[in-house]
Amino acid sequence: MNRTDPDSNRNTSAVNTAGMEGGNTSTIVSSLCRKRRARQQHMQASSEAGISVQISDAEWQHIEELISQLPEIDASRVVRLHNSIMAGEYAVDSERLAQKLLTLETALNR
């Protein structure tokens, strides 16, 4: 099940942690491992089909710099948010959301 994270506007995959106190990290890790294997299989199939992508050293360095600037992921917070959403207990602060949307629109229109 895919959901959109309102803070990042990115699709996130829901992980079934219902009924588990504080969520189950091994369930999340297992889910991520399955997704990683699926991506690797897709990449291998693309390679076998003759599809390739060339990335220069400078591009790799730029990608690594961008990744290093990403914030740390707080897995326990992710699990808590997921559990509250699944339990129907997550409350959206509409004023805060509206303010963030206005800030984003202002930044995009500069």
N, C-alpha and C positions, 0 to 999 in steps of 0.2 A: 504494500500500500504506500503510495507516495503522497507526501504532504509538502506544502510550501512553508518554509521558515519565514515568518513575517519580518524578522530583523535583517535577513540577508537576501530575501526574495529568491532563494535557491530551493529546488526540490530536494527533499530529504526522504530517505526510505525509513518507514516505520519498522521498528524491531519489536517483536512480541515479548514484552516483559511483564505482561499482566499477571497479577497474583504473586509477584516476587517482591519481597521487601527491598525497596531501594533499587530495584532492577537487577539484572544478572549480567555482569560484565562478560562472562563467557558466552552468553547468547549473542551479545553484540559483536564480540570478536568473531564468533562463528559465522555470523551473517556477513561481516566484512570480508572474511576469508573466502566465503562462497562467491561474493561479488568480484573479488580479486581474481579468483580462478576463472570465472566467466569472462572477465576482460582479457586475461592471458590467452584463453582459448580463442576468443575473437581475434586477438592480435595474431595468433599463430595461423588462423584460417586466412586472414588478410595477407599474411606473408606468403602462404602457400598459393594464394591467388595472384601473386606477383605485384601486390600493392606495397609500396615502400615510401617512407618519409625520411628526408634527409634534414638533420638539424645540426647546424654548425656549433662549434665550441662556444662561440660568443652567445648564441641563442640559448644553449644549455646553461651558461653562466647566468644569463638574464633570468631564466626560469628559476634557477636555484635562489637567486636574490629575491625574486618575488615570493617564493615559498617561505624563505626565511623571515619575511616581513609579516606573514600570516600569524594571527594570534594563536596561542595554545588552545587546544580543545579540552574543555573541562568535562570529561566523560560522565562524572557523577551528576553534573548539572544537566547534561543532555538526557540522561536516564530519568532524572526527576521531572524535567519538562515533558518528556514522552509519557511518563506515567500519569501526570496530571491531565494531559490532553486526552489520553485514552480513557481516563476515568470521568471525563467531562467536567473537570474541576479547573481547567485553565481559563483564567479571566483575561480578556484583552482590555488594556487601558486605551480606550479610544482617543482620549486627548493626546496621550504620548505618541500613539501611532500617527495621528493626524499631523502632529508637529514634526515627526521624522519625515513624513511624506513631503511636507512643505519644504523642509530643509533640503531634501534630496532634489526636488523639482527646482529649487533656487540654484543649487549647485550645478545641475545639468543645463540650466538656461544661461549660464555665464559665458 
